[in-house]
Amino acid sequence: MCVKRKLATLIIASLIVMSLVFWYVQKEPYSTERVLSSLFDNYDVNSTQMDGIDSIIWIDVFNKNDI
């Protein structure tokens, strides 16, 4: 009985730790909108557009050699 209790405790503890690690890894330290808006500060960008359905990002530049 004692071995089963220890095994169950070990399994539950490992599930909790794995859940916390998964949650921490999934947190993004940045947002897509913030990254797209930073393009205007760093590069000569004409416009940006993001499609939320297919996760496609379009970036228009003034000079195609900047790509």
N, C-alpha and C positions, 0 to 999 in steps of 0.2 A: 504494500500500500504506500509506503514511504517513497519508494522508487518511482511509482506512477505520479505521485504528487510533485516530486522534483522534476520529472520529465515534462509534465504539463506546465509547470512554472517556467522552465527553460524555453519551451516552445512559445508560450505567451510573451515572455520577455523579448525573445528574438523577433517575433512579429511586430511588437511595438517599436523596437529599434529599427527594423527594416522600414516600417511605415514612416517614422520620423526622418530617416535618411532620404527616402523617396520624396517626401514632402519638401525637404530642404533643397534637394537637387532640382526639383521642378520650379522653384521660385526663380523668376527671371529678375536679374538686377537692373534691367532696363526695359523700356517699352519700345515697341516698333515705331510708334509715333515720334518718340524722342530721338531715335536714331535717324529717322527720315528728316526731321527738322534740323538735325545737326549737319546734314549734307549741305544745306544752304550756307552754313558758317564756314565749312571747310573747302567746298568745291564750288565751281561756277555752274550751278544747277538751274535749269529753266523751270522744271516742275517735277513733282513726285505724285504718285497715285498708288493706293493700295487697295486691292480687291480682297475683301474679307471672306468671301466664299471659298475661293480657290487658293488663297494665300499667295497671290501674285503681286509683285511690286514692280511698278514701272517708274523709270527715272529718265527724264528728258534733260539733255545737256545742250548748251549753246554751241559748243565745239565738239564734234565727234572724236577728235583726237584726245580729248580729256578722259575718254573712257578707259 
